[in-house]
Amino acid sequence: MANLRDLPRQAWGDLQSRLRHLPLMGTLRNMLVEAPELSSPAPRDSGLVDAERVEAYQRAIERYVKPGQVVVDVGTGTGLRALLASKRGPRKLYAVDASRNLDTARWVARRNGLSDISFVRTDSSRFRPAERVDVLLHEQLGDALFDAGLIPRLLGLRDRLLVNGGRILPNRFEVFFEPVQLREEARLPFIWNQRLPDVDFSCMQVLRDTLSPAYFTRFVRPQDVERLLCHPEPAFALDLETLRAGSLPHRLRLERPVVHEGRVDGLCLFYRARFDSELSFDTFPERRQACTPVLLLRTDPRDFARYETIRLEMSLPELSDVTTWRWSFL
């Protein structure tokens, strides 16, 4: 049985199929290319409802996008950054996206009376403007930070397109791996830690090294985090404007004094994105209005008292591939 929510899309597909057999198809095809496919995109709303995040982008664009500059918004999505940048009077403004969200961004721009944005449907790795770029805007940030191609994409664009002294917004990232206790209703113990009637799964623990690495990660909502056990400290930082390929750490040793006693259910990955020393936003789960899912690196539950020290070792051979990561208590 067809899903009722798919009916508008199905109807549009049927109409396109019939139009292919009509005369003057070339003209009609050009019209179809220009038609915004508003039923197809799946925009991410979480970034838009985070007032701190939106304000940080707005203030950074007001501070660093100047009249007469060439500006590129990479992965424009719903077009927010490009629309904000257009108000600063750049000489050339490109909104680049390979997805159908570009149709929505173009449609929203028209409805806002903005006609000076060049919308380009292509992957950023194939984007070739006619001139060097003064400012690169982006939000190439996956839920696991690096899983959306943050580093290879932005370094490639920087080296190919950016003028000397050009800006990447945001450019600096502080990366945190923090021990957390989850709320009881959000806990998901490993199968060998579960207590079930008449069946004992504790024998499964000897097989843990054979399980899929994905079993040891999950995404949790900010409200699922009961508390951070330690004061957050960056595990490492990077600056996209100066970073060199291969210079990031692949092994980490973390020591954290416990300030809030409790149970460690795993390590939460979150980050702070900086535009400069004043402007930033973050994905800290304890922050008001936090709505971005955070990656939990699951551990066997372990209780820690206040003033104890949590010691952890991490291996991160491929930052963009969470399944290669390993972590353990020392």
C-alpha positions in Angstrom: 0.0 0.0 0.0 1.4 3.4 -0.9 2.4 5.8 1.8 0.1 8.7 1.7 3.0 11.1 2.3 4.5 9.9 -1.0 1.5 10.7 -3.1 2.5 14.3 -4.1 5.9 13.0 -5.2 4.3 10.1 -7.1 1.9 12.5 -8.8 4.8 14.7 -9.8 6.7 11.7 -11.2 3.7 10.6 -13.2 3.3 14.1 -14.7 7.0 14.3 -15.7 6.7 10.8 -17.4 3.7 12.0 -19.5 5.3 15.3 -20.4 8.3 13.4 -21.8 6.1 12.2 -24.7 4.7 15.6 -25.6 6.0 17.9 -28.5 8.4 20.7 -27.7 9.9 18.6 -25.0 13.1 20.6 -25.0 11.3 23.7 -23.9 9.3 21.9 -21.3 12.4 20.3 -19.9 14.0 23.7 -19.4 10.9 24.8 -17.6 11.1 21.7 -15.4 14.7 22.3 -14.5 13.7 25.8 -13.2 10.7 24.5 -11.2 11.6 24.2 -7.5 11.1 20.7 -6.2 9.8 21.8 -2.8 8.4 18.3 -1.9 11.8 16.6 -2.2 14.3 18.3 0.1 14.7 17.2 3.7 16.0 20.4 5.4 17.7 20.1 8.8 15.7 22.2 11.2 17.9 21.8 14.3 20.5 24.4 13.2 17.8 27.0 12.5 16.1 26.7 15.9 19.4 27.1 17.7 19.3 30.8 18.2 23.0 31.0 19.4 24.2 29.2 16.3 22.2 31.4 13.9 23.3 34.6 15.7 26.9 33.5 15.5 26.7 33.1 11.8 24.9 36.4 11.3 27.4 38.3 13.4 30.4 36.6 11.7 29.0 37.4 8.2 28.4 41.0 9.2 31.9 41.2 10.5 33.8 39.5 7.7 31.8 39.7 4.5 32.5 43.0 2.8 31.1 44.8 -0.2 33.0 43.9 -3.4 34.2 40.5 -2.2 33.7 37.1 -3.8 31.9 34.8 -1.4 31.0 31.1 -1.6 28.5 29.3 0.6 29.5 25.6 0.5 26.6 23.1 1.0 24.1 26.0 1.2 21.2 23.7 2.2 18.2 25.9 2.9 20.3 29.0 2.0 20.4 30.8 5.3 24.1 31.8 5.1 23.9 32.9 1.5 20.8 35.0 2.2 22.6 36.7 5.1 25.7 37.2 3.0 23.8 38.8 0.1 22.8 41.7 2.4 26.5 42.6 2.8 26.9 43.6 -0.9 29.5 41.1 -2.2 30.5 41.5 -5.8 29.9 37.8 -6.5 28.0 35.3 -4.2 27.8 31.6 -5.0 25.5 29.2 -3.2 26.8 25.7 -3.9 24.9 22.4 -3.2 24.6 19.1 -4.9 21.2 18.2 -3.3 17.7 19.2 -4.2 17.7 21.6 -1.2 19.2 24.1 -3.7 15.8 24.4 -5.4 14.3 25.4 -2.1 17.2 27.9 -1.3 16.7 29.5 -4.8 12.9 29.7 -4.2 13.3 31.3 -0.8 15.8 33.8 -2.2 13.3 34.9 -4.8 10.5 35.2 -2.3 12.9 37.4 -0.2 13.6 39.6 -3.3 17.2 38.5 -3.6 18.4 38.1 -7.2 22.2 38.5 -6.8 23.0 34.9 -5.7 24.4 32.4 -8.2 23.0 29.0 -7.3 25.3 26.2 -8.5 24.2 22.6 -8.4 27.4 20.6 -8.0 29.5 18.9 -5.5 32.0 21.3 -3.9 35.0 19.3 -5.1 34.0 20.1 -8.7 33.1 23.7 -8.1 35.4 26.0 -10.2 34.6 29.7 -10.1 36.2 32.1 -12.5 38.1 33.9 -9.8 39.6 33.4 -6.3 37.4 33.6 -3.3 37.6 36.0 -0.4 35.3 34.2 2.1 34.2 30.5 2.3 31.0 30.0 4.3 30.2 26.5 5.4 28.5 24.1 7.8 30.1 20.9 6.7 29.5 19.5 10.2 28.3 16.0 10.7 26.7 14.7 13.8 30.0 13.1 14.5 31.7 16.4 13.4 34.1 14.9 10.8 31.7 12.4 9.1 30.4 15.0 6.6 33.9 15.6 5.1 34.8 18.7 7.1 38.6 18.4 6.7 39.1 17.1 3.2 36.4 19.3 1.7 37.4 22.5 3.3 41.2 22.0 2.9 40.5 21.2 -0.8 38.4 24.3 -1.3 40.9 26.4 0.7 43.9 25.3 -1.4 42.0 25.6 -4.8 39.9 28.7 -4.3 40.8 30.9 -1.3 42.9 34.1 -1.8 45.9 34.6 0.5 44.5 36.0 3.7 41.0 34.8 2.9 38.6 33.7 5.6 36.8 30.4 6.3 33.8 30.8 8.5 33.9 29.0 10.9 37.6 28.1 10.8 38.6 26.9 14.3 37.2 23.8 16.1 37.7 22.6 19.6 36.9 18.9 19.9 35.7 17.3 23.2 35.4 13.7 24.3 33.7 13.9 27.7 32.6 11.2 30.2 28.8 11.4 30.7 26.1 9.8 32.7 22.8 9.3 30.8 19.4 9.6 32.2 18.0 6.3 33.3 15.4 6.2 30.6 18.0 6.9 27.9 20.4 4.1 29.0 21.0 1.2 26.6 23.3 -1.3 28.3 25.4 -3.7 26.3 23.7 -7.1 25.9 26.1 -8.7 28.4 25.2 -6.2 31.0 21.5 -6.7 30.7 19.6 -8.7 33.3 16.8 -10.7 31.7 14.6 -13.5 33.2 15.8 -17.0 32.5 18.4 -16.1 29.9 22.0 -15.0 30.7 23.7 -13.1 28.0 26.9 -12.4 30.0 28.6 -15.0 27.8 28.4 -12.6 24.9 31.1 -10.4 26.4 33.9 -12.8 25.2 32.7 -12.0 21.7 32.8 -8.2 22.0 35.9 -7.9 19.7 34.0 -9.7 16.9 31.0 -7.4 17.0 30.5 -4.6 14.5 32.2 -1.4 15.6 28.8 0.4 15.0 27.5 -1.5 18.1 29.7 0.6 20.3 28.3 3.9 19.2 25.0 5.6 19.2 23.6 9.1 18.8 21.8 10.6 21.8 19.7 13.7 22.2 21.1 16.5 24.4 18.3 16.0 26.9 19.4 12.3 27.3 22.6 13.4 29.1 22.1 13.6 32.9 25.5 15.2 33.6 29.1 15.6 32.5 31.3 14.2 35.2 34.2 16.5 34.5 34.8 20.1 33.5 35.0 20.0 29.7 38.5 20.4 28.2 39.3 20.2 24.5 41.0 16.9 23.5 42.5 18.8 20.5 41.8 21.8 18.3 42.2 22.6 14.6 42.2 25.7 12.4 41.0 25.1 8.8 42.9 28.2 7.6 46.3 26.8 8.7 45.8 23.1 9.0 48.1 20.8 7.1 46.9 17.3 5.9 48.1 14.6 8.2 48.9 16.9 11.2 46.0 15.9 13.4 46.5 13.4 16.3 45.6 9.8 15.8 46.1 8.7 19.5 44.9 10.5 22.6 45.4 10.0 26.3 42.8 11.9 28.4 42.9 12.6 32.1 39.9 14.2 33.7 39.4 14.9 37.5 35.8 14.0 38.5 33.8 17.0 39.7 30.4 15.4 39.7 30.3 11.9 41.0 28.3 9.4 39.0 28.3 6.6 36.4 30.1 6.8 33.1 27.9 5.4 30.3 30.2 6.6 27.6 32.1 9.5 26.0 30.2 12.2 24.3 31.7 13.9 21.3 30.8 17.5 21.0 32.6 20.6 19.6 32.9 24.4 19.7 33.1 26.1 16.3 34.8 29.5 16.3 34.8 32.4 13.9 37.2 34.4 15.9 38.1 34.8 19.6 34.6 36.3 20.3 32.1 34.6 18.0 31.4 30.9 18.4 28.7 28.2 18.8 28.9 24.8 20.3 27.0 21.5 20.6 27.5 21.0 24.4 24.5 18.9 25.5 24.1 20.9 28.7 23.6 24.2 26.9 20.1 25.7 26.7 18.6 25.3 23.2 21.0 22.5 22.4 19.2 20.3 19.9 21.9 18.7 17.8 22.4 15.0 18.4 25.7 14.1 19.9 27.7 10.9 19.3 28.1 8.6 22.3 31.1 6.3 22.4 29.6 3.5 24.6 31.5 2.0 27.5 30.7 -0.6 30.2 29.2 1.4 33.0 31.6 2.4 35.7 31.1 4.5 38.8 33.4 7.3 39.8 33.6 9.3 43.0 34.3 13.0 43.2 38.0 13.8 43.0 38.8 10.5 41.3 40.7 10.8 38.0 39.2 9.3 34.8 42.0 8.1 32.4 41.2 7.1 28.9 43.0 6.1 25.8 41.7 6.7 22.3 42.7 5.7 18.8 41.4 7.7 15.9 43.1 6.4 12.7 40.4 7.8 10.4 38.6 10.8 11.8 35.9 10.7 9.1 35.1 7.0 9.9 33.8 6.5 13.4 33.9 2.7 12.9 37.8 2.9 13.0 37.9 4.6 16.4 38.7 2.7 19.6 38.6 3.8 23.2 39.1 2.3 26.7 39.7 3.1 30.3 43.3 3.0 31.6 
